[in-house]
Amino acid sequence: MNGKYAAKTHRKYLLGFVIAPLVIGFLASYADSQGRFERLNGIAWDYFKSQSYQRAPDPRILVIEIDDKTQNAFGWPLERADLGRVLRAARVHGARVVGLDMLFTEDSEWGEDD
């Protein structure tokens, strides 16, 4: 009698702790690959961001953004010489570190020296 009970209990644990999580994981992975969790992910992200502590940015940090107005005035892609002038001006005004979030994926329209 103990042997039958132990075998049933073993199967129950095998189903509950091994097989069921694997099946649920595969189904969740498939649903995620189909984009089924995008809305849920967005809702969760919005909630966690709304609950996070918002502090004022450090006044020593300055962001220089290249926006549509800049692109209209100087054209796109920007000449690398123009970017150099911006970097020199930042250095003159006390910048110690400069980070560029740009990709230079195209050849310059202004030749090899640009």
N, C-alpha and C positions, 0 to 999 in steps of 0.2 A: 504494500500500500504506500509506503514511504517513497519508493522508487517512482511510482506513477505521479505522485504529487510533486516530487522534485523535478521530473521531466516537464510537467505542465508549467510549473513556476519558471523553469529555465527558458522555455519557449516564450512565455509571457514577457520576461525580461528582455529576451532577444528581440522580440517584436517591438517592445516599448522603447528600448534604449539604443537599438542599432538600426533596425530596418525603417521604422517610422521617421526618425530624423533624416536618414538618407533620402527617403522618398520626398519628404517636405523640402529638403535642401535642393534636390533636383528640380522640383516644381517651381520653387522660388527663383532658382537660377534661370530657368526657362522663361518665367514671367518677366524677370528683370531684363533679359536679352530682348524681349519683345516690347520693352518700354512701358510695361504695366505699372511700374512703381514711380514714374516720373512725377506725377502729381503729389503722391504721398511724400516723396523725397523733398519736393518744393515746400510743402506744408510744414514738414518737420524742420527744414532749414530755416524757414521764416520764424517759426516758434523759438528755436534755440537762439537765433540772432536777436530776437526781441527780448529774450531773457538775459542776454549777456550784458556785462557792465560796459557802458559807453563812457569813455574818457576823452578828454580833449586831446587833440593831436599835439605833439611836441612842437613848440613854436620855432625850434631851430631847424625843422624840416620844411623844405619848400618843394612843391611839385610844379614842374614846368610841363605843361601839356601842349601837345601839338594837336590843335582842334581843326574844325572845318574852316574857321576864319583864317587860321595860319596857312592851311593848304590852299585856300583861295588866293591869299596874298602872295605866297611864294611858289606855288605849284607843287605837284607831287610827281615823283618822289623829290624830297628836299635835296638840294645840293649838299654834299658832305661838308663843303666849305661853310655853308650857313650853320650846320650843326657844330662845326668847330668854333665859329664865332659865339654861339650860345654857350658852349662849354668854357671858352676863355672868359666870357662875361661872368659866368657863375664863379669861376675861380677868382677873378678880380674882386668880386663881392663877398669872398670869404668861404666859398664852398670847399670843404675838405674831401668829400666823397661825392661822386656822381654815378648814378646808375642809369643805364639806358635800357628801356624795355622795347627794343626795336629789332626787327629782322631785316637784314640787308640781303634780300633774296634776288634782287634784280641788279643787272649791271647799271652803272651810272650812265645817265643820258649825256653827261658832260665830259666823257672821256676817261682815260686811264688816270689822269692826274687828280681827279676829283675824289 
